[in-house]
């Protein structure tokens, strides 16, 4: 398996897991979630995912550690942007 394919699949797996966490929080009408990078997650995929969140106007990312971050979002702004 090529390194590029391995990195892409790691990013996709990580992305799905974080999207599920965000969706569960949103369903509970919570607009913050603490996410963690697991040992088997690719650090580059983690950084890419956090960077993509940081680029969104309605999202705030606080990197609280090497493998932990808090994501907050404005529910009203996020719905308007959809």
Secondary structure as UniProt FT lines:
FT   HELIX           3..27
FT   TURN            28..29
FT   STRAND          32..36
FT   TURN            39..40
FT   HELIX           43..54
FT   TURN            57..58
FT   STRAND          59..65
FT   TURN            66..67
FT   STRAND          68..73
FT   HELIX           75..81
//
